[in-house]
Structure formats: structure tokens, C-alpha cells
Amino acid sequence: MTSKAIALLLCTTFLTLSGWAQQTPASTTVANYEPEIAAFEATDKSTPPPANPILFVGSSSIRLWSGLSEAFPGKPVLQRGFGGSEVADVIKFSPRIITPYKPRQVVVYAGDNDLGQGKKTAREVYNNVLTLYMLVRKNVPGATFTYISIKPSPARRQQMAVQAEANALIKNYLGGQKNTSYVDVYTPMLNAAGQPRPELFIADSLHMNAAGYDIWKQAIAPVLK
């Protein structure tokens, strides 16, 4: 049995075990995201989300994307990024921020904080993304699963090697699956010397400015359904 088949079998078994909440991978963050998730639910009651949206989920790079909906005119985009979340946090809250929307496409940006603040390995990030992928396949079987690569940033320059390793593992796996896509934002955010481009970031050297998001827009637009 190939390693890919073994990974798929393990994740399938993992997701079918009783007590999903007890099986969720542990996040290394200590933040309480409940207020943000509850705010999403309150917004849904006052302003119903589009039917079968293109759902953007993940960490602050999604949350802070001002004008995300306007970046993709004519597309039913729904923005549900929260805090400094890790992949495990997206998994934990998926019954509330993914499944209820019945999205046509789930666009994920998560893993950056796992490496940056959680100190996970590339393999651990890959395993958690695989778990999230299988969860989406189980609960929203018709949805396209799109993963945005972990971005390079000046603030996390020392983690570039492990970021590239995690990206490669995820890209390789998704490349063998149906109804998936992988968006490379890592490469275009590097300069000729192979270093993060500082002009793409705000003062903290971690979060992006409009120029950084423009790169994301150009990379993501071709894969949106």
C-alpha cells in the first residue's frame, strides 16, 4: 500500500471514530475564538449569506483582506477568517463556519500560524490539512477544496524552509485528488534573491498590504468556481 493510500485510510478511520470533537487535532494557540464565531452566526441571522458560496476560511490573512468580495466580482464570496487561527481551529469550528453554508468551494488559508506560533512540523501541518480536507469531503462532498499555500514573510523568514516543505506535501497530495486546487502564493511573493518581498507587507512584516493581496487576487481568481 502506498504512503498516500495509507494516509487516506488513516484519515478516513479518524473521521469515522465516535466523538468527532474529541478527535480534533489540538491547537497550540490559547485564544478564545468563540466571540468571533458567534459574531459570524449573528451576522448570518441579520444578513443571510449567499447560497452555496465560495467560502474563504482560515487565519488573519483571510480576516484582514479588506475588499475580498470586491476582488472577485460576480462571485458569491463569503469571508470567514478568524484571529490567529491554526488548521486545528478551522477543524474545530467547521460545523459552524463551513458545513452550514453548503459552499460550492472552500478556500483555505491556514498553516502559517501553526509553524509560526505553534511550532508544528511541516508533516504535522500536512496531516491537519489532510484531516480538514477529509472533513470537507465528508460534510460537503460536492465542494471544491482549494488550499492557498503558506506565504513567506519577513517576520517569519527563519521558517521559510519548513513552510516550503509543508506547501510541497500539501500540493503533492491535492494534485492526486479530484475537485481540488492548490494556489501558489509563495513563489510570487519572493524577490530575485529568493527572500520575502518587504514591500508587500505592513509594518509588522507579517500581514499584507494591498500590494500583497493583489498578488493573492491574481493567483486565486483562475481557480474560483
BAFI-3210 file (N, C-alpha, C; in Angstrom, 3 decimals, decimal comma, padded with zeros to 6 digits):
// residues 225
n [1|2|3|4|5|6|7|8|9|10|11|12|13|14|15|16|17|18|19|20|21|22|23|24|25|26|27|28|29|30|31|32|33|34|35|36|37|38|39|40|41|42|43|44|45|46|47|48|49|50|51|52|53|54|55|56|57|58|59|60|61|62|63|64|65|66|67|68|69|70|71|72|73|74|75|76|77|78|79|80|81|82|83|84|85|86|87|88|89|90|91|92|93|94|95|96|97|98|99|100|101|102|103|104|105|106|107|108|109|110|111|112|113|114|115|116|117|118|119|120|121|122|123|124|125|126|127|128|129|130|131|132|133|134|135|136|137|138|139|140|141|142|143|144|145|146|147|148|149|150|151|152|153|154|155|156|157|158|159|160|161|162|163|164|165|166|167|168|169|170|171|172|173|174|175|176|177|178|179|180|181|182|183|184|185|186|187|188|189|190|191|192|193|194|195|196|197|198|199|200|201|202|203|204|205|206|207|208|209|210|211|212|213|214|215|216|217|218|219|220|221|222|223|224|225]
n.u [000,846|000,564|002,134|000,449|-002,058|-002,189|-002,230|-004,701|-006,424|-005,978|-006,910|-009,597|-010,491|-010,019|-011,879|-014,258|-014,449|-016,121|-017,417|-016,480|-015,588|-013,825|-011,772|-010,545|-007,635|-005,233|-005,015|-002,314|-002,595|-003,853|-005,965|-009,341|-011,727|-014,430|-016,117|-015,733|-016,688|-019,335|-020,123|-020,100|-022,275|-024,336|-024,313|-025,098|-027,761|-028,875|-028,073|-028,478|-026,262|-024,865|-026,306|-024,851|-022,005|-018,697|-016,475|-014,243|-011,956|-009,995|-007,010|-005,810|-004,937|-006,975|-009,098|-008,336|-008,446|-009,332|-012,009|-012,354|-014,587|-015,128|-012,898|-013,349|-015,473|-018,856|-018,738|-019,973|-018,792|-017,846|-016,616|-014,793|-012,624|-010,634|-009,036|-005,799|-005,771|-005,178|-004,826|-006,127|-007,996|-009,743|-010,753|-012,016|-014,104|-015,483|-018,096|-019,653|-018,723|-018,272|-019,763|-022,627|-023,072|-023,094|-021,127|-020,031|-017,412|-014,512|-012,140|-009,051|-006,896|-004,551|-002,175|000,097|000,273|000,457|003,045|004,436|003,671|002,836|004,761|004,712|005,581|006,334|005,165|003,181|001,489|000,692|-000,665|-002,821|-004,085|-004,848|-006,687|-008,645|-009,376|-010,509|-012,651|-014,193|-014,788|-016,413|-018,602|-019,411|-019,680|-019,732|-018,225|-015,576|-012,245|-009,887|-006,597|-004,638|-001,299|001,116|002,329|005,433|007,090|008,707|008,787|008,739|010,911|012,818|011,475|011,084|012,034|010,670|008,094|008,061|008,419|006,047|004,163|004,867|004,261|001,474|000,623|001,423|-000,209|-002,875|-002,776|-003,271|-005,927|-009,448|-011,427|-010,097|-007,810|-004,682|-003,156|-000,471|001,004|003,350|005,712|005,439|005,695|008,269|011,489|014,089|016,262|015,262|013,996|011,473|009,372|009,588|008,029|005,465|004,162|002,676|003,601|004,228|005,516|004,419|001,670|-000,224|-000,172|-002,063|-000,762|000,313|-002,053|-003,020|-001,400|-002,270|-004,926|-004,600|-003,517|-005,451|-007,892|-008,153|-008,926|-011,363|-014,762]
n.v [-001,194|002,221|005,216|007,387|006,191|004,958|007,190|008,282|006,231|006,245|008,804|008,587|006,632|007,988|010,106|008,773|007,729|007,628|010,541|013,186|015,732|015,097|014,056|016,023|017,619|019,065|022,516|024,808|027,347|029,719|031,329|032,534|031,874|031,896|034,279|035,487|033,533|033,352|035,898|035,730|034,015|035,591|037,638|036,190|035,789|038,334|039,284|037,336|034,911|034,387|031,850|028,653|029,501|030,735|029,945|031,511|030,605|030,532|031,972|035,194|036,388|035,965|037,094|039,793|040,697|043,247|044,203|041,756|040,462|042,266|041,895|039,777|040,082|039,280|036,791|034,645|035,338|034,511|035,562|034,213|034,282|034,053|035,519|034,543|031,965|028,403|025,395|023,383|024,863|025,726|023,256|022,537|024,432|023,961|022,740|024,942|027,065|026,153|023,771|024,513|026,394|025,129|025,272|025,896|025,911|025,645|027,693|027,702|029,227|028,403|027,290|028,770|030,056|027,786|026,905|029,234|030,255|028,090|026,206|023,771|020,885|020,515|018,164|017,723|019,905|019,287|016,829|017,783|019,490|017,578|016,181|018,192|018,454|015,896|016,079|018,126|016,819|014,819|016,186|018,188|017,099|017,807|020,070|022,078|021,851|024,107|025,043|027,613|028,329|028,427|031,547|033,360|035,498|038,490|038,581|035,946|034,749|032,877|030,524|029,700|027,433|025,247|026,071|025,887|023,144|022,117|023,215|021,841|019,165|019,316|020,299|018,166|016,080|017,068|017,324|014,820|014,365|014,543|017,361|019,474|022,171|023,870|026,773|028,685|031,061|031,521|031,526|033,885|035,857|036,181|037,729|038,377|037,312|035,248|035,833|037,008|039,610|042,740|044,970|044,126|043,986|045,136|047,225|045,321|043,309|040,859|040,665|041,395|044,140|046,162|045,621|043,082|041,583|041,924|040,278|037,825|037,913|037,763|035,220|033,531|033,994|032,525|029,935|029,974|028,974]
n.w [000,000|-000,867|000,521|000,304|000,080|002,539|004,226|003,507|004,319|007,080|007,775|007,022|008,789|011,138|010,998|011,162|013,625|016,774|018,431|017,300|018,176|020,208|018,768|017,359|016,105|018,304|018,924|019,173|019,981|022,377|022,253|022,537|020,378|020,261|020,545|018,008|016,258|017,100|016,395|013,618|013,283|014,264|012,396|010,154|010,739|010,670|008,200|005,710|004,350|001,004|-001,109|-001,368|-001,297|-002,290|-000,081|002,012|004,352|007,397|008,752|010,002|007,639|005,874|007,324|007,478|004,908|003,276|001,271|000,023|-001,175|-003,236|-004,736|-006,360|-008,478|-009,183|-008,105|-005,546|-002,821|000,493|003,544|006,086|007,940|010,912|013,665|014,941|013,927|013,704|011,697|013,135|014,559|012,571|011,844|014,264|014,421|012,123|011,918|012,285|010,724|008,187|007,210|007,544|005,519|003,098|000,973|-002,408|-002,920|-000,956|000,269|001,629|003,948|006,021|008,421|008,403|010,929|012,482|012,073|012,684|015,269|016,638|016,364|014,993|012,995|009,461|008,527|010,455|009,984|007,374|007,886|009,417|007,591|005,745|007,305|007,582|004,909|004,420|006,151|004,995|002,619|003,625|004,843|003,077|000,339|-002,390|-002,703|-003,999|-002,989|-002,039|-001,513|-000,246|-000,537|002,153|002,971|002,378|004,680|005,915|008,727|009,485|008,368|009,125|009,055|006,506|005,122|006,292|005,768|002,966|002,748|003,939|002,169|-000,190|000,456|000,809|-001,683|-003,357|-002,425|-002,873|-005,582|-006,520|-006,109|-006,834|-007,822|-006,515|-005,744|-005,764|-004,696|-005,495|-003,713|-002,591|-004,215|-006,001|-004,093|-003,444|-003,842|-006,339|-005,100|-003,696|-001,322|001,051|-000,141|001,103|000,512|000,233|002,594|005,717|008,556|010,533|009,257|008,749|008,148|005,193|002,819|000,463|-001,947|-001,533|-001,271|-003,815|-005,331|-004,322|-005,219|-008,025|-008,224|-007,154|-008,489|-011,025|-010,214|-008,989|-008,637]
ca.u [000,000|001,381|002,008|-000,737|-003,235|-002,190|-002,676|-006,135|-007,097|-005,886|-007,808|-010,976|-010,754|-010,020|-013,100|-015,436|-014,489|-017,158|-016,984|-015,597|-014,974|-012,720|-010,718|-009,989|-006,246|-005,102|-004,387|-001,330|-002,946|-004,668|-007,001|-010,732|-012,331|-015,885|-016,803|-015,698|-017,589|-020,694|-020,405|-020,464|-023,630|-025,249|-024,364|-025,885|-029,181|-029,303|-027,795|-028,258|-025,153|-025,288|-026,482|-023,727|-020,960|-017,274|-016,204|-012,857|-011,784|-008,614|-006,473|-005,968|-004,728|-008,329|-009,911|-007,912|-008,499|-010,336|-012,448|-012,250|-015,718|-014,968|-011,762|-013,817|-016,837|-019,705|-018,588|-020,648|-017,735|-018,167|-015,352|-014,926|-011,336|-010,703|-007,887|-004,532|-006,165|-004,407|-005,672|-006,973|-009,113|-010,695|-011,403|-012,887|-015,296|-016,055|-019,547|-020,331|-018,266|-018,157|-020,878|-023,965|-023,195|-023,150|-020,371|-019,635|-015,957|-013,909|-010,792|-008,437|-005,543|-004,220|-000,911|001,103|000,404|000,885|004,511|004,987|003,471|002,588|005,983|004,470|006,422|005,663|004,345|002,001|000,588|000,151|-001,638|-004,017|-004,773|-005,472|-007,875|-009,646|-009,837|-011,409|-013,864|-014,984|-015,295|-017,481|-019,770|-019,828|-018,998|-019,648|-017,448|-014,177|-011,346|-008,756|-005,644|-003,689|-000,024|001,632|003,094|006,675|007,015|009,949|008,716|008,920|011,933|013,544|010,640|010,811|012,302|009,581|006,920|008,171|008,214|004,615|003,491|005,132|003,499|000,046|000,447|001,558|-001,396|-004,068|-002,629|-003,773|-007,327|-010,412|-012,162|-009,246|-006,831|-003,630|-002,786|000,883|001,299|004,695|006,706|005,397|005,955|009,719|012,245|015,047|017,209|014,557|013,594|010,172|009,388|009,087|007,057|004,133|003,696|002,519|004,740|004,589|006,256|003,730|000,402|-000,028|-000,821|-002,855|000,070|000,367|-003,346|-003,190|-000,766|-003,199|-006,074|-004,217|-003,258|-006,655|-009,014|-008,378|-009,434|-012,671|-015,850]
ca.v [000,000|003,422|006,114|008,224|005,375|004,768|008,446|008,402|005,267|006,711|009,945|008,110|005,985|009,043|010,891|007,961|007,359|008,339|011,707|013,990|016,818|014,565|013,631|017,174|017,895|020,141|023,766|025,265|028,692|029,776|032,334|032,125|032,350|031,800|035,534|035,717|032,575|033,783|037,101|035,251|033,462|036,723|038,306|035,352|035,967|039,671|039,406|035,963|034,751|033,868|030,400|027,909|030,493|030,424|030,237|031,722|030,365|030,451|032,875|036,633|036,811|035,993|038,058|041,177|041,005|044,274|044,174|040,408|040,220|043,119|041,409|038,745|040,492|038,254|035,542|034,705|035,137|034,658|035,711|033,691|034,119|034,493|035,639|033,910|030,561|027,323|024,433|022,697|025,740|025,646|021,954|022,593|025,247|023,664|022,540|026,239|028,037|025,542|022,888|025,115|027,233|024,284|026,015|025,258|025,858|026,039|028,209|027,648|029,700|028,029|026,580|029,795|030,208|026,502|026,896|030,445|030,403|026,784|025,405|022,438|020,485|020,511|016,955|017,923|020,801|018,474|015,891|018,510|019,923|016,371|015,944|019,182|018,067|014,754|016,553|018,816|015,785|014,086|017,005|018,958|016,264|018,388|021,307|022,098|022,181|024,885|025,425|028,684|027,981|029,264|032,653|033,761|036,861|038,877|038,280|034,512|034,369|031,695|029,343|029,524|026,056|024,379|026,497|025,283|021,703|021,889|023,517|020,768|017,987|019,560|020,382|016,825|015,285|017,582|017,089|013,490|014,266|015,190|018,537|020,243|023,050|024,403|028,102|029,052|032,476|031,554|031,892|035,280|036,792|036,199|038,569|037,653|036,627|034,175|036,303|037,682|040,992|043,564|045,967|043,509|043,821|046,296|047,462|044,157|042,388|039,568|040,801|042,007|045,370|045,995|045,013|041,657|040,980|041,921|039,033|036,742|038,008|037,267|033,779|032,805|034,208|031,484|028,649|030,135|028,355]
ca.w [000,000|-000,949|001,675|000,099|000,406|003,989|004,837|003,266|005,173|008,469|007,974|006,948|010,074|012,152|010,937|011,448|015,037|017,531|019,178|016,466|018,938|020,979|017,860|016,685|016,457|019,275|018,531|020,144|020,403|023,590|022,020|022,577|019,143|020,354|020,204|016,565|015,605|017,446|015,603|012,287|013,351|014,425|011,096|009,249|011,056|010,254|006,770|005,235|003,397|-000,300|-001,200|-001,959|-001,564|-002,294|001,322|002,392|005,781|007,836|009,763|009,845|006,253|005,315|008,099|007,225|003,479|003,013|-000,115|-000,541|-002,082|-004,409|-005,525|-007,284|-008,843|-009,785|-007,379|-004,234|-001,830|001,916|004,262|007,442|008,596|012,308|014,556|014,597|013,972|013,105|010,985|014,121|014,918|011,464|012,003|015,441|014,176|010,811|011,937|012,373|009,727|006,855|006,839|007,389|004,329|001,913|-000,044|-003,664|-002,885|000,311|000,028|002,960|004,264|007,397|008,477|008,671|012,386|013,047|012,028|013,259|016,706|017,233|016,268|014,452|011,877|008,166|008,461|011,299|009,253|006,284|008,431|009,828|006,371|005,208|008,125|007,182|003,572|004,548|006,818|003,974|001,716|004,321|005,175|001,899|-000,655|-003,722|-002,694|-004,418|-001,878|-002,541|-000,459|-000,555|000,080|003,232|002,375|003,033|005,218|006,604|010,161|009,686|007,403|009,598|008,856|005,078|004,691|006,733|005,004|001,631|002,897|004,150|000,903|-001,154|000,868|000,556|-003,144|-003,915|-002,098|-003,545|-007,011|-006,845|-005,728|-007,708|-007,348|-005,608|-006,379|-004,898|-005,179|-005,076|-003,480|-002,014|-005,222|-006,453|-003,001|-003,238|-004,772|-007,174|-004,210|-003,006|000,004|001,053|-000,618|002,204|000,059|000,204|003,977|006,581|009,449|011,348|008,379|008,749|007,441|003,886|002,401|-000,759|-002,996|-001,249|-001,600|-005,269|-005,787|-003,994|-006,124|-009,345|-008,150|-006,769|-009,418|-012,044|-009,701|-008,358|-009,376]
c.u [000,883|001,175|000,787|-002,009|-003,340|-002,691|-004,172|-006,917|-007,100|-006,844|-009,265|-011,375|-010,900|-011,347|-014,340|-015,489|-015,548|-016,552|-016,011|-014,878|-013,766|-011,530|-010,036|-008,543|-006,150|-004,435|-003,387|-001,569|-003,818|-005,807|-008,387|-011,428|-013,861|-016,586|-016,824|-016,653|-019,044|-021,087|-020,763|-021,915|-024,670|-025,403|-025,212|-027,389|-029,701|-029,124|-027,485|-027,139|-025,658|-025,430|-025,284|-022,553|-019,598|-016,774|-014,701|-012,741|-010,292|-008,250|-006,608|-005,694|-006,033|-009,157|-009,590|-007,957|-009,643|-010,705|-012,324|-013,368|-015,571|-013,826|-012,193|-015,266|-017,597|-019,613|-019,237|-019,685|-018,250|-016,870|-015,509|-013,549|-011,418|-009,343|-006,581|-004,699|-005,186|-005,366|-006,621|-008,161|-010,171|-011,460|-012,431|-014,197|-015,960|-017,561|-020,333|-019,908|-018,051|-019,445|-022,214|-024,157|-023,358|-022,387|-020,100|-018,119|-015,491|-012,461|-010,127|-007,070|-005,298|-002,950|000,240|001,347|000,831|002,405|005,106|004,866|003,252|003,774|005,724|005,471|005,621|004,734|003,085|001,007|-000,076|-000,937|-002,933|-004,796|-005,477|-006,739|-008,992|-010,218|-010,842|-012,721|-014,774|-015,578|-016,475|-018,744|-020,285|-019,207|-018,849|-018,752|-016,042|-013,335|-010,109|-007,875|-004,705|-002,395|000,336|002,547|004,433|006,514|008,324|009,952|008,987|009,921|012,626|012,753|010,392|011,024|011,164|008,273|006,914|007,935|006,731|003,844|003,660|004,336|002,023|-000,238|000,486|000,315|-002,615|-003,995|-003,141|-005,242|-008,224|-011,032|-011,377|-008,384|-005,873|-003,174|-001,417|001,003|002,715|005,709|006,635|005,643|007,439|010,375|013,264|016,069|016,553|014,132|012,233|010,308|008,794|008,025|005,629|003,477|003,541|003,664|005,150|005,365|005,660|002,447|000,591|-000,721|-001,566|-002,054|000,194|-000,931|-003,598|-002,543|-001,685|-004,384|-005,741|-004,012|-004,535|-007,756|-009,207|-008,988|-010,819|-013,778|-017,008]
c.v [001,246|004,281|007,000|007,455|005,149|006,009|008,622|007,465|005,724|007,858|009,524|007,445|007,011|009,779|010,080|007,477|008,184|009,517|012,567|015,053|016,332|014,213|014,801|017,404|019,104|021,352|024,170|026,711|028,620|030,773|031,716|032,715|032,332|033,123|035,811|034,785|032,956|035,022|036,728|034,767|034,565|037,477|037,513|035,523|037,316|039,895|038,022|035,886|034,252|032,351|029,776|028,832|029,886|030,891|030,339|031,566|030,316|031,552|034,337|037,132|036,805|037,061|039,500|041,576|041,974|044,254|042,816|040,138|041,021|042,654|040,403|039,049|039,377|036,911|035,671|034,404|035,369|034,566|035,270|033,334|034,623|034,426|035,084|032,411|029,640|026,367|023,732|023,538|025,748|024,326|022,004|023,314|024,960|023,364|023,847|027,222|027,442|024,814|023,595|025,899|026,427|024,933|025,206|025,053|026,342|026,418|028,416|028,330|029,437|027,195|027,512|029,920|028,909|026,434|028,077|030,558|029,060|025,858|023,969|022,144|020,560|019,307|017,088|018,854|020,041|017,528|016,594|019,034|018,737|016,027|016,920|018,845|016,922|015,148|017,284|017,801|015,033|014,926|017,862|018,279|016,884|019,607|021,102|022,538|022,863|025,313|026,502|028,377|028,931|030,314|032,857|035,189|037,203|038,501|036,810|033,945|033,064|030,416|029,032|028,087|025,125|024,785|025,841|023,778|021,374|022,131|022,377|019,509|018,143|019,601|018,996|015,985|015,764|017,359|015,733|013,287|014,994|016,409|019,305|021,201|023,573|025,719|028,477|030,567|032,638|032,102|033,364|036,312|036,832|037,127|037,721|036,883|035,499|034,534|036,985|039,147|041,917|044,573|045,427|043,460|045,155|046,308|046,242|043,105|040,990|039,619|041,660|043,342|045,103|045,325|043,507|040,960|040,973|040,683|037,852|036,739|037,406|035,745|032,974|032,860|033,069|030,190|028,771|029,616|029,338]
c.w [000,000|000,286|001,547|000,470|001,903|004,682|004,687|004,168|006,620|008,721|007,925|008,258|011,180|012,189|011,292|012,889|015,758|018,258|018,407|017,275|019,714|020,091|017,166|017,083|017,379|018,654|019,595|020,552|021,649|023,439|022,112|021,358|019,175|020,032|018,700|015,829|015,873|016,649|014,166|012,271|013,503|013,105|010,110|009,488|010,566|008,758|006,221|004,210|002,053|-000,273|-001,890|-002,315|-001,853|-000,942|001,585|003,908|006,117|008,795|009,364|008,426|005,471|006,011|007,723|005,752|003,212|001,531|-000,774|-001,544|-003,369|-005,309|-006,585|-007,680|-009,547|-009,105|-005,998|-003,089|-000,411|002,702|005,712|008,038|010,024|012,995|014,039|014,527|013,268|012,393|011,956|014,540|013,823|011,530|013,138|015,142|012,832|010,843|011,967|011,286|008,336|006,483|006,649|006,094|003,042|000,749|-001,298|-003,699|-001,513|000,033|001,381|002,978|005,738|007,358|008,788|010,171|013,065|013,126|012,790|014,753|017,403|017,189|015,833|013,333|010,578|008,040|009,301|010,629|008,107|006,792|008,828|008,621|005,721|005,993|007,761|005,812|003,642|005,220|005,839|003,009|002,335|004,438|004,033|000,677|-002,032|-003,826|-003,252|-003,220|-002,453|-001,379|-000,983|000,181|001,217|002,614|003,091|003,559|005,916|008,078|010,455|008,680|007,802|009,393|007,385|004,607|005,080|006,070|003,628|001,688|003,076|002,857|-000,095|-000,821|000,511|-000,944|-003,770|-003,645|-002,892|-005,051|-007,459|-006,529|-006,725|-007,015|-006,279|-006,425|-005,321|-005,507|-004,623|-004,951|-002,925|-003,028|-005,642|-005,347|-002,627|-004,252|-005,536|-006,353|-003,432|-001,600|-000,071|000,646|000,447|001,792|000,003|001,583|004,699|007,589|010,268|010,565|008,330|007,939|006,188|003,726|001,088|-001,876|-002,801|-001,629|-003,106|-005,881|-005,517|-004,961|-007,480|-009,334|-007,929|-007,824|-010,420|-011,525|-009,072|-009,270|-009,607]
res [m|t|s|k|a|i|a|l|l|l|c|t|t|f|l|t|l|s|g|w|a|q|q|t|p|a|s|t|t|v|a|n|y|e|p|e|i|a|a|f|e|a|t|d|k|s|t|p|p|p|a|n|p|i|l|f|v|g|s|s|s|i|r|l|w|s|g|l|s|e|a|f|p|g|k|p|v|l|q|r|g|f|g|g|s|e|v|a|d|v|i|k|f|s|p|r|i|i|t|p|y|k|p|r|q|v|v|v|y|a|g|d|n|d|l|g|q|g|k|k|t|a|r|e|v|y|n|n|v|l|t|l|y|m|l|v|r|k|n|v|p|g|a|t|f|t|y|i|s|i|k|p|s|p|a|r|r|q|q|m|a|v|q|a|e|a|n|a|l|i|k|n|y|l|g|g|q|k|n|t|s|y|v|d|v|y|t|p|m|l|n|a|a|g|q|p|r|p|e|l|f|i|a|d|s|l|h|m|n|a|a|g|y|d|i|w|k|q|a|i|a|p|v|l|k]
***
